């Protein structure tokens, strides 16, 4: 595994809509392993491929590892298919905007469809911190940073 260099606000790759993953192969598996290594080292709770300079629709999340046993999750070609009508605003940080926090409104829960590393399709509902983190990383896949959607705190 390799710790990859993070990209920071202003980098063009963070402003692009990422392309769908088409090949579920060793290169994708290696990218995901490196992303986890980079995320844990940073230390963060989520990391999208554009944040390491790869414009593909993949992100990793582990909202538990700082307080409990790791629960790594991989999302390839994710699609948010439903969101709660209710929103909550919370403070978020971003590895691509170090040292700053933003108040960002997010849905209380989301339903997501995604693929795993082998291309198998999954569907699930997420709430709380997981929903926030998934929405945050999903924004990265669409070229959106929290500095565009939140209020600096």
C-alpha positions as CSV (number, residue, x, y, z in Angstrom):
1,X,0.0,0.0,0.0
2,X,1.0,3.6,-0.7
3,X,0.1,6.8,0.9
4,X,-0.8,9.1,-2.0
5,X,-0.4,12.9,-2.2
6,X,-3.6,14.8,-1.3
7,X,-4.9,17.4,-3.7
8,X,-6.0,20.7,-2.2
9,X,-8.6,23.4,-2.9
10,X,-7.8,25.1,-6.2
11,X,-6.5,21.9,-7.9
12,X,-8.4,21.4,-11.2
13,X,-9.1,17.7,-10.5
14,X,-11.2,18.7,-7.5
15,X,-13.4,20.9,-9.8
16,X,-14.2,18.1,-12.3
17,X,-17.1,15.7,-12.5
18,X,-15.4,12.3,-12.1
19,X,-15.8,9.6,-14.7
20,X,-17.5,6.3,-13.9
21,X,-15.4,3.3,-13.2
22,X,-15.5,0.9,-16.1
23,X,-12.9,-1.7,-15.2
24,X,-13.1,-3.6,-12.0
25,X,-9.5,-4.9,-11.9
26,X,-6.3,-5.0,-9.9
27,X,-5.7,-1.3,-10.6
28,X,-9.0,-0.3,-8.9
29,X,-8.3,-2.6,-6.0
30,X,-4.8,-1.0,-5.6
31,X,-6.3,2.5,-5.8
32,X,-8.8,1.7,-3.0
33,X,-6.1,0.1,-0.8
34,X,-4.0,3.3,-1.3
35,X,-7.0,5.5,-0.6
36,X,-7.6,3.8,2.8
37,X,-4.0,4.0,3.7
38,X,-4.0,7.7,2.8
39,X,-7.3,8.4,4.6
40,X,-6.1,6.7,7.8
41,X,-2.8,8.5,7.7
42,X,-4.3,11.9,7.1
43,X,-6.4,11.2,9.4
44,X,-9.8,11.3,7.9
45,X,-13.1,9.5,7.8
46,X,-13.6,9.5,4.1
47,X,-11.7,10.1,0.9
48,X,-12.7,10.4,-2.7
49,X,-10.5,9.4,-5.7
50,X,-10.3,13.0,-7.0
51,X,-8.6,14.0,-3.7
52,X,-5.7,11.8,-4.7
53,X,-5.7,13.1,-8.3
54,X,-7.8,10.3,-9.9
55,X,-10.9,11.5,-11.6
56,X,-13.0,8.4,-11.1
57,X,-16.3,7.8,-9.3
58,X,-15.0,5.9,-6.2
59,X,-14.7,6.8,-2.5
60,X,-13.9,5.1,0.7
61,X,-15.4,5.8,4.1
62,X,-14.8,4.6,7.7
63,X,-16.7,6.7,10.2
64,X,-15.9,4.3,13.1
65,X,-12.2,3.8,13.2
66,X,-11.3,6.8,15.4
67,X,-13.6,5.6,18.3
68,X,-14.0,1.8,17.6
69,X,-13.0,-1.0,15.4
70,X,-12.5,0.0,11.8
71,X,-15.5,-0.4,9.5
72,X,-14.1,0.3,6.0
73,X,-16.7,0.8,3.2
74,X,-16.0,1.1,-0.5
75,X,-18.3,2.9,-2.9
76,X,-17.8,2.6,-6.7
77,X,-20.1,4.5,-9.1
78,X,-22.4,5.5,-6.3
79,X,-25.8,7.1,-6.9
80,X,-27.9,8.8,-4.3
81,X,-31.4,7.6,-5.1
82,X,-33.4,9.1,-2.2
83,X,-32.8,11.6,0.6
84,X,-34.8,12.4,3.7
85,X,-37.0,15.5,3.5
86,X,-35.4,16.7,6.7
87,X,-31.9,18.2,6.9
88,X,-29.5,18.8,9.7
89,X,-26.6,21.3,9.7
90,X,-23.3,20.2,11.2
91,X,-19.6,21.1,11.1
92,X,-17.5,19.3,8.5
93,X,-13.8,19.4,7.7
94,X,-12.2,18.2,4.5
95,X,-8.7,16.8,3.9
96,X,-8.5,19.0,0.8
97,X,-9.1,22.1,2.9
98,X,-7.0,21.6,6.0
99,X,-7.6,23.5,9.2
100,X,-11.0,24.8,8.2
101,X,-14.5,23.8,9.2
102,X,-17.8,24.6,7.5
103,X,-21.4,24.4,8.6
104,X,-23.1,22.3,5.9
105,X,-26.8,21.2,5.7
106,X,-27.2,17.5,4.8
107,X,-30.1,15.1,4.6
108,X,-30.7,13.2,7.8
109,X,-30.7,9.9,5.8
110,X,-29.9,8.8,2.3
111,X,-30.5,5.8,0.1
112,X,-27.6,4.8,-2.1
113,X,-26.9,2.4,-4.9
114,X,-23.3,1.5,-5.6
115,X,-20.9,-1.1,-6.8
116,X,-18.2,-3.0,-4.9
117,X,-14.7,-3.8,-6.2
118,X,-16.0,-6.7,-8.3
119,X,-18.8,-4.7,-9.9
120,X,-21.7,-6.2,-7.8
121,X,-24.5,-3.7,-7.2
122,X,-25.6,-2.9,-3.7
123,X,-28.3,-0.7,-2.2
124,X,-28.4,0.6,1.3
125,X,-29.7,3.3,3.6
126,X,-27.4,5.4,5.7
127,X,-28.1,7.9,8.4
128,X,-26.2,10.1,10.9
129,X,-22.5,10.5,10.5
130,X,-22.4,7.9,7.7
131,X,-24.9,9.8,5.6
132,X,-23.0,13.1,6.2
133,X,-19.7,11.5,5.2
134,X,-21.1,9.7,2.1
135,X,-22.8,13.0,1.0
136,X,-19.5,14.8,1.5
137,X,-17.5,12.3,-0.6
138,X,-20.2,12.1,-3.2
139,X,-19.9,15.9,-3.6
140,X,-16.2,15.4,-4.4
141,X,-17.2,13.1,-7.3
142,X,-19.2,16.0,-8.7
143,X,-16.5,18.6,-8.4
144,X,-18.0,20.2,-5.3
145,X,-16.1,21.2,-2.2
146,X,-17.7,22.1,1.2
147,X,-16.3,25.6,0.8
148,X,-19.0,25.9,-2.0
149,X,-21.9,24.5,0.0
150,X,-21.2,25.4,3.6
151,X,-20.5,28.4,5.8
152,X,-16.9,28.9,7.1
153,X,-16.9,28.5,10.9
